[in-house]
Amino acid sequence: MEAMTIRQRIEETENTITRICKESGRDRSEVTLIAVSKTKPVSMLEEAYAAGSRDFGENKVQELTEKYEILPKDIRWHMIGHLQRNKVKYLIGKVFLIHSVDSLRLAQEISKESVKKNVTTSILVEVNVAGEQSKFGLFTENEVIELVTQVAALPGIAVKGLMTIAPYVENAENNRQYFRALKQLSVDIMRKNIDNVSMDVLSMGMTGDYEVAVSEGATYVRVGTGIFGERDYTVSV
Ligand SMILES: *Cc1c(COP(=O)(O)O)cnc(C)c1O
């Protein structure tokens, strides 16, 4: 069998999202597919761009900013990986949404650099819903709410919602509980009407489990392997 092209994989993924939206009574326009292009060469991103992708996800600051310089400026770049504070300054003004804010110190750095550049940076608070220690991993629900409140009070930052990375599982159904918990947490936070906080964005679901995530309310799904194929971490890009 011929291998599918990037265009075909994107179309298939978009069609699947459309089907799940229909089945779960959701408006298709609520869900955006992020093409997770980490480790992949620019030529592959150009193929995805030609097929209509405008949202790309990267997990390293240097790789994101290098690709940003080369590729068209209407791309929305999503930082989805762990972010070090000393790299924040390179990202601000280029990134559309930072999905991975998990501490006040990181948020303070984003705030500082955003104010310096006179921009507002949109962020999501990353929640470890599948943690062992408590329902929300590193955070209890109250700690998440406290972090959201503190981050929202910083200048130059807009809190748009929550993000989670579910565990790797053979059966995606096993992650439904976590997606549901993240959705519920976002509803609870929304009800608190915290200044400068919207909970419109839920970033959850990857190649193996994005269908379940969409049916539980994801607004962004982050799909890498399903679009670009397996990643090879032994070659540099
Ligand atoms: C790599 C990555 C993805 C994409 O994973 P796939 O299984 O290849 O779809 C999604 N989210 C995050 C945070 C990632 O680091």
The ligand as an ORCA input file, in Angstrom:
! r2SCAN-3c Opt
* xyz 0 1
  C       4.773     15.554     20.788
  C       3.553     16.104     21.444
  C       2.286     15.916     20.891
  C       2.028     15.092     19.639
  O       2.171     13.727     19.936
  P       1.709     12.607     18.878
  O       1.462     11.409     19.705
  O       2.852     12.444     17.924
  O       0.489     13.096     18.201
  C       1.203     16.507     21.523
  N       1.357     17.237     22.653
  C       2.551     17.443     23.209
  C       2.650     18.265     24.451
  C       3.697     16.881     22.633
  O       4.884     17.087     23.217
*
